[in-house]
Amino acid sequence: MTDYLRTYPVAHPDAGVTRRVLSEAADLMVVSFAFERGAEGKLHDHPHVQSTYVREGRFRFTIAGEAFEVGPGDSFVIPSGARHGCVCLEPGELIDTFTPRRDDFL
């Protein structure tokens, strides 16, 4: 069983944001992002399909030019190639799942 348990380092991709890979395989990756109030996930895009679950906090997301707010328990999917980003309104954590794996996070 220990072959399946791995620890990944914490990264700081943007001011007020920490990222930690929770688990990964070639076709799937689960990542925790913790945000301080006012921190931003800058607008970006990638070829991966992304599913986001709001574990805690409140966020304003923009996906393909459409803005909306989300809070604890909300989830949504970001299509491959869609330009997206967020601003943290209340400190919190997002759990993102990517397919395939984001090799740039390893």
Buried (B, 14 or more C-beta within 10 A) or exposed (E): EEEEEEEBEEEEEBEBBBBBBEBBEEEEBBBBBBBEEEBBBEEEBBEBBBBBBBEBBBBBBBBEEEEEEBEEEBEEEBEEEBEBBBBBBEBBBBBBBBBBBBEEBE
